[in-house]
Amino acid sequence: MSYHLIQPLFPSGDLLLSPAILGRGFDVHPLLRRHFSGDWGEISDYDRNSNDSSLAEGAELLSQYTAPDAQQVSDLLTIVTAADRSYTVVFLPGESQN
C-alpha cells in the first residue's frame, strides 16, 4: 500500500472555532480538509472565482458547507481564512467571524 501526502493549497494560520461550533460538537476536520484543498463547498460562482483569484493574490478565502447536523437548508457552516493567512475561523449563520 502506498500513501500520498496531501498538501494544503495555503497556510491555515491559527484555527478558531466559534462558540456555536464548539457547542454543537461536530467534527469540522473533513470540512477543513475540503477548504484547504480548494473545494469551496456551497458558494456562488462569483465567490468561487474570487477564491480562485485570492489564492494567487493573497486575499480572504471563503467556504460554506451544510453543517453535519443541519436542521434547515440555510444551516451553513462558514469557513474563512484571513488574507494574511494568520487565522482560519469556523462559524455558523448569525455569528460574527471576529
MODELLER restraints for C-alpha pairs under 7 A, 6 or more apart:
rsr = mdl.restraints
at = mdl.atoms
rsr.add(forms.Gaussian(group=physical.xy_distance, feature=features.Distance(at['CA:8:A'], at['CA:36:A']), mean=5.10, stdev=0.5))
rsr.add(forms.Gaussian(group=physical.xy_distance, feature=features.Distance(at['CA:8:A'], at['CA:37:A']), mean=5.32, stdev=0.5))
rsr.add(forms.Gaussian(group=physical.xy_distance, feature=features.Distance(at['CA:9:A'], at['CA:36:A']), mean=5.92, stdev=0.5))
rsr.add(forms.Gaussian(group=physical.xy_distance, feature=features.Distance(at['CA:9:A'], at['CA:37:A']), mean=5.64, stdev=0.5))
rsr.add(forms.Gaussian(group=physical.xy_distance, feature=features.Distance(at['CA:9:A'], at['CA:38:A']), mean=6.83, stdev=0.5))
rsr.add(forms.Gaussian(group=physical.xy_distance, feature=features.Distance(at['CA:10:A'], at['CA:36:A']), mean=6.56, stdev=0.5))
rsr.add(forms.Gaussian(group=physical.xy_distance, feature=features.Distance(at['CA:11:A'], at['CA:85:A']), mean=5.98, stdev=0.5))
rsr.add(forms.Gaussian(group=physical.xy_distance, feature=features.Distance(at['CA:12:A'], at['CA:81:A']), mean=6.80, stdev=0.5))
rsr.add(forms.Gaussian(group=physical.xy_distance, feature=features.Distance(at['CA:12:A'], at['CA:85:A']), mean=6.03, stdev=0.5))
rsr.add(forms.Gaussian(group=physical.xy_distance, feature=features.Distance(at['CA:12:A'], at['CA:86:A']), mean=6.97, stdev=0.5))
rsr.add(forms.Gaussian(group=physical.xy_distance, feature=features.Distance(at['CA:12:A'], at['CA:87:A']), mean=6.01, stdev=0.5))
rsr.add(forms.Gaussian(group=physical.xy_distance, feature=features.Distance(at['CA:12:A'], at['CA:88:A']), mean=5.76, stdev=0.5))
rsr.add(forms.Gaussian(group=physical.xy_distance, feature=features.Distance(at['CA:13:A'], at['CA:85:A']), mean=5.51, stdev=0.5))
rsr.add(forms.Gaussian(group=physical.xy_distance, feature=features.Distance(at['CA:13:A'], at['CA:86:A']), mean=4.24, stdev=0.5))
rsr.add(forms.Gaussian(group=physical.xy_distance, feature=features.Distance(at['CA:13:A'], at['CA:87:A']), mean=4.13, stdev=0.5))
rsr.add(forms.Gaussian(group=physical.xy_distance, feature=features.Distance(at['CA:13:A'], at['CA:88:A']), mean=6.20, stdev=0.5))
rsr.add(forms.Gaussian(group=physical.xy_distance, feature=features.Distance(at['CA:14:A'], at['CA:86:A']), mean=6.19, stdev=0.5))
rsr.add(forms.Gaussian(group=physical.xy_distance, feature=features.Distance(at['CA:14:A'], at['CA:87:A']), mean=4.31, stdev=0.5))
rsr.add(forms.Gaussian(group=physical.xy_distance, feature=features.Distance(at['CA:14:A'], at['CA:88:A']), mean=6.08, stdev=0.5))
rsr.add(forms.Gaussian(group=physical.xy_distance, feature=features.Distance(at['CA:15:A'], at['CA:87:A']), mean=5.82, stdev=0.5))
rsr.add(forms.Gaussian(group=physical.xy_distance, feature=features.Distance(at['CA:15:A'], at['CA:88:A']), mean=5.01, stdev=0.5))
rsr.add(forms.Gaussian(group=physical.xy_distance, feature=features.Distance(at['CA:15:A'], at['CA:89:A']), mean=5.97, stdev=0.5))
rsr.add(forms.Gaussian(group=physical.xy_distance, feature=features.Distance(at['CA:16:A'], at['CA:88:A']), mean=6.08, stdev=0.5))
rsr.add(forms.Gaussian(group=physical.xy_distance, feature=features.Distance(at['CA:16:A'], at['CA:89:A']), mean=4.57, stdev=0.5))
rsr.add(forms.Gaussian(group=physical.xy_distance, feature=features.Distance(at['CA:16:A'], at['CA:90:A']), mean=6.29, stdev=0.5))
rsr.add(forms.Gaussian(group=physical.xy_distance, feature=features.Distance(at['CA:17:A'], at['CA:89:A']), mean=5.84, stdev=0.5))
rsr.add(forms.Gaussian(group=physical.xy_distance, feature=features.Distance(at['CA:17:A'], at['CA:90:A']), mean=5.00, stdev=0.5))
rsr.add(forms.Gaussian(group=physical.xy_distance, feature=features.Distance(at['CA:17:A'], at['CA:91:A']), mean=6.44, stdev=0.5))
rsr.add(forms.Gaussian(group=physical.xy_distance, feature=features.Distance(at['CA:18:A'], at['CA:90:A']), mean=6.19, stdev=0.5))
rsr.add(forms.Gaussian(group=physical.xy_distance, feature=features.Distance(at['CA:18:A'], at['CA:91:A']), mean=5.17, stdev=0.5))
rsr.add(forms.Gaussian(group=physical.xy_distance, feature=features.Distance(at['CA:20:A'], at['CA:92:A']), mean=6.83, stdev=0.5))
rsr.add(forms.Gaussian(group=physical.xy_distance, feature=features.Distance(at['CA:21:A'], at['CA:91:A']), mean=6.11, stdev=0.5))
rsr.add(forms.Gaussian(group=physical.xy_distance, feature=features.Distance(at['CA:21:A'], at['CA:92:A']), mean=6.90, stdev=0.5))
rsr.add(forms.Gaussian(group=physical.xy_distance, feature=features.Distance(at['CA:26:A'], at['CA:68:A']), mean=6.93, stdev=0.5))
rsr.add(forms.Gaussian(group=physical.xy_distance, feature=features.Distance(at['CA:35:A'], at['CA:63:A']), mean=6.26, stdev=0.5))
rsr.add(forms.Gaussian(group=physical.xy_distance, feature=features.Distance(at['CA:40:A'], at['CA:48:A']), mean=6.71, stdev=0.5))
rsr.add(forms.Gaussian(group=physical.xy_distance, feature=features.Distance(at['CA:40:A'], at['CA:62:A']), mean=6.95, stdev=0.5))
rsr.add(forms.Gaussian(group=physical.xy_distance, feature=features.Distance(at['CA:40:A'], at['CA:63:A']), mean=4.49, stdev=0.5))
rsr.add(forms.Gaussian(group=physical.xy_distance, feature=features.Distance(at['CA:40:A'], at['CA:64:A']), mean=6.60, stdev=0.5))
rsr.add(forms.Gaussian(group=physical.xy_distance, feature=features.Distance(at['CA:41:A'], at['CA:63:A']), mean=5.77, stdev=0.5))
rsr.add(forms.Gaussian(group=physical.xy_distance, feature=features.Distance(at['CA:41:A'], at['CA:64:A']), mean=5.35, stdev=0.5))
rsr.add(forms.Gaussian(group=physical.xy_distance, feature=features.Distance(at['CA:41:A'], at['CA:65:A']), mean=5.31, stdev=0.5))
rsr.add(forms.Gaussian(group=physical.xy_distance, feature=features.Distance(at['CA:42:A'], at['CA:64:A']), mean=5.28, stdev=0.5))
rsr.add(forms.Gaussian(group=physical.xy_distance, feature=features.Distance(at['CA:42:A'], at['CA:65:A']), mean=5.59, stdev=0.5))
rsr.add(forms.Gaussian(group=physical.xy_distance, feature=features.Distance(at['CA:43:A'], at['CA:63:A']), mean=6.59, stdev=0.5))
rsr.add(forms.Gaussian(group=physical.xy_distance, feature=features.Distance(at['CA:43:A'], at['CA:64:A']), mean=6.06, stdev=0.5))
rsr.add(forms.Gaussian(group=physical.xy_distance, feature=features.Distance(at['CA:51:A'], at['CA:61:A']), mean=5.44, stdev=0.5))
rsr.add(forms.Gaussian(group=physical.xy_distance, feature=features.Distance(at['CA:51:A'], at['CA:62:A']), mean=6.80, stdev=0.5))
rsr.add(forms.Gaussian(group=physical.xy_distance, feature=features.Distance(at['CA:54:A'], at['CA:60:A']), mean=6.53, stdev=0.5))
rsr.add(forms.Gaussian(group=physical.xy_distance, feature=features.Distance(at['CA:54:A'], at['CA:61:A']), mean=6.67, stdev=0.5))
rsr.add(forms.Gaussian(group=physical.xy_distance, feature=features.Distance(at['CA:58:A'], at['CA:83:A']), mean=5.50, stdev=0.5))
rsr.add(forms.Gaussian(group=physical.xy_distance, feature=features.Distance(at['CA:58:A'], at['CA:84:A']), mean=6.70, stdev=0.5))
rsr.add(forms.Gaussian(group=physical.xy_distance, feature=features.Distance(at['CA:59:A'], at['CA:83:A']), mean=4.15, stdev=0.5))
rsr.add(forms.Gaussian(group=physical.xy_distance, feature=features.Distance(at['CA:60:A'], at['CA:80:A']), mean=6.98, stdev=0.5))
rsr.add(forms.Gaussian(group=physical.xy_distance, feature=features.Distance(at['CA:60:A'], at['CA:81:A']), mean=5.74, stdev=0.5))
rsr.add(forms.Gaussian(group=physical.xy_distance, feature=features.Distance(at['CA:60:A'], at['CA:82:A']), mean=4.86, stdev=0.5))
rsr.add(forms.Gaussian(group=physical.xy_distance, feature=features.Distance(at['CA:60:A'], at['CA:83:A']), mean=4.03, stdev=0.5))
rsr.add(forms.Gaussian(group=physical.xy_distance, feature=features.Distance(at['CA:61:A'], at['CA:80:A']), mean=5.55, stdev=0.5))
rsr.add(forms.Gaussian(group=physical.xy_distance, feature=features.Distance(at['CA:61:A'], at['CA:81:A']), mean=5.12, stdev=0.5))
rsr.add(forms.Gaussian(group=physical.xy_distance, feature=features.Distance(at['CA:61:A'], at['CA:82:A']), mean=6.76, stdev=0.5))
rsr.add(forms.Gaussian(group=physical.xy_distance, feature=features.Distance(at['CA:62:A'], at['CA:79:A']), mean=5.84, stdev=0.5))
rsr.add(forms.Gaussian(group=physical.xy_distance, feature=features.Distance(at['CA:62:A'], at['CA:80:A']), mean=4.66, stdev=0.5))
rsr.add(forms.Gaussian(group=physical.xy_distance, feature=features.Distance(at['CA:62:A'], at['CA:81:A']), mean=6.72, stdev=0.5))
rsr.add(forms.Gaussian(group=physical.xy_distance, feature=features.Distance(at['CA:63:A'], at['CA:78:A']), mean=5.82, stdev=0.5))
rsr.add(forms.Gaussian(group=physical.xy_distance, feature=features.Distance(at['CA:63:A'], at['CA:79:A']), mean=5.13, stdev=0.5))
rsr.add(forms.Gaussian(group=physical.xy_distance, feature=features.Distance(at['CA:63:A'], at['CA:80:A']), mean=6.50, stdev=0.5))
rsr.add(forms.Gaussian(group=physical.xy_distance, feature=features.Distance(at['CA:64:A'], at['CA:76:A']), mean=6.02, stdev=0.5))
rsr.add(forms.Gaussian(group=physical.xy_distance, feature=features.Distance(at['CA:64:A'], at['CA:77:A']), mean=5.54, stdev=0.5))
rsr.add(forms.Gaussian(group=physical.xy_distance, feature=features.Distance(at['CA:64:A'], at['CA:78:A']), mean=4.49, stdev=0.5))
rsr.add(forms.Gaussian(group=physical.xy_distance, feature=features.Distance(at['CA:64:A'], at['CA:79:A']), mean=6.23, stdev=0.5))
rsr.add(forms.Gaussian(group=physical.xy_distance, feature=features.Distance(at['CA:65:A'], at['CA:76:A']), mean=5.38, stdev=0.5))
rsr.add(forms.Gaussian(group=physical.xy_distance, feature=features.Distance(at['CA:65:A'], at['CA:77:A']), mean=5.28, stdev=0.5))
rsr.add(forms.Gaussian(group=physical.xy_distance, feature=features.Distance(at['CA:65:A'], at['CA:78:A']), mean=6.63, stdev=0.5))
rsr.add(forms.Gaussian(group=physical.xy_distance, feature=features.Distance(at['CA:66:A'], at['CA:75:A']), mean=6.17, stdev=0.5))
rsr.add(forms.Gaussian(group=physical.xy_distance, feature=features.Distance(at['CA:66:A'], at['CA:76:A']), mean=4.56, stdev=0.5))
rsr.add(forms.Gaussian(group=physical.xy_distance, feature=features.Distance(at['CA:66:A'], at['CA:77:A']), mean=5.95, stdev=0.5))
rsr.add(forms.Gaussian(group=physical.xy_distance, feature=features.Distance(at['CA:67:A'], at['CA:75:A']), mean=6.16, stdev=0.5))
rsr.add(forms.Gaussian(group=physical.xy_distance, feature=features.Distance(at['CA:67:A'], at['CA:76:A']), mean=5.48, stdev=0.5))
rsr.add(forms.Gaussian(group=physical.xy_distance, feature=features.Distance(at['CA:67:A'], at['CA:77:A']), mean=5.23, stdev=0.5))
rsr.add(forms.Gaussian(group=physical.xy_distance, feature=features.Distance(at['CA:75:A'], at['CA:93:A']), mean=6.87, stdev=0.5))
rsr.add(forms.Gaussian(group=physical.xy_distance, feature=features.Distance(at['CA:76:A'], at['CA:92:A']), mean=6.40, stdev=0.5))
rsr.add(forms.Gaussian(group=physical.xy_distance, feature=features.Distance(at['CA:76:A'], at['CA:93:A']), mean=6.64, stdev=0.5))
rsr.add(forms.Gaussian(group=physical.xy_distance, feature=features.Distance(at['CA:77:A'], at['CA:91:A']), mean=5.94, stdev=0.5))
rsr.add(forms.Gaussian(group=physical.xy_distance, feature=features.Distance(at['CA:77:A'], at['CA:92:A']), mean=4.86, stdev=0.5))
rsr.add(forms.Gaussian(group=physical.xy_distance, feature=features.Distance(at['CA:78:A'], at['CA:90:A']), mean=5.69, stdev=0.5))
rsr.add(forms.Gaussian(group=physical.xy_distance, feature=features.Distance(at['CA:78:A'], at['CA:91:A']), mean=5.38, stdev=0.5))
rsr.add(forms.Gaussian(group=physical.xy_distance, feature=features.Distance(at['CA:78:A'], at['CA:92:A']), mean=6.00, stdev=0.5))
rsr.add(forms.Gaussian(group=physical.xy_distance, feature=features.Distance(at['CA:79:A'], at['CA:88:A']), mean=6.89, stdev=0.5))
rsr.add(forms.Gaussian(group=physical.xy_distance, feature=features.Distance(at['CA:79:A'], at['CA:89:A']), mean=5.69, stdev=0.5))
rsr.add(forms.Gaussian(group=physical.xy_distance, feature=features.Distance(at['CA:79:A'], at['CA:90:A']), mean=4.56, stdev=0.5))
rsr.add(forms.Gaussian(group=physical.xy_distance, feature=features.Distance(at['CA:79:A'], at['CA:91:A']), mean=6.64, stdev=0.5))
rsr.add(forms.Gaussian(group=physical.xy_distance, feature=features.Distance(at['CA:80:A'], at['CA:88:A']), mean=5.53, stdev=0.5))
rsr.add(forms.Gaussian(group=physical.xy_distance, feature=features.Distance(at['CA:80:A'], at['CA:89:A']), mean=5.41, stdev=0.5))
rsr.add(forms.Gaussian(group=physical.xy_distance, feature=features.Distance(at['CA:80:A'], at['CA:90:A']), mean=6.70, stdev=0.5))
rsr.add(forms.Gaussian(group=physical.xy_distance, feature=features.Distance(at['CA:81:A'], at['CA:87:A']), mean=5.90, stdev=0.5))
rsr.add(forms.Gaussian(group=physical.xy_distance, feature=features.Distance(at['CA:81:A'], at['CA:88:A']), mean=4.15, stdev=0.5))
rsr.add(forms.Gaussian(group=physical.xy_distance, feature=features.Distance(at['CA:81:A'], at['CA:89:A']), mean=6.48, stdev=0.5))
rsr.add(forms.Gaussian(group=physical.xy_distance, feature=features.Distance(at['CA:82:A'], at['CA:88:A']), mean=6.28, stdev=0.5))
rsr.add(forms.Gaussian(group=physical.xy_distance, feature=features.Distance(at['CA:89:A'], at['CA:97:A']), mean=6.49, stdev=0.5))
rsr.add(forms.Gaussian(group=physical.xy_distance, feature=features.Distance(at['CA:91:A'], at['CA:97:A']), mean=6.50, stdev=0.5))
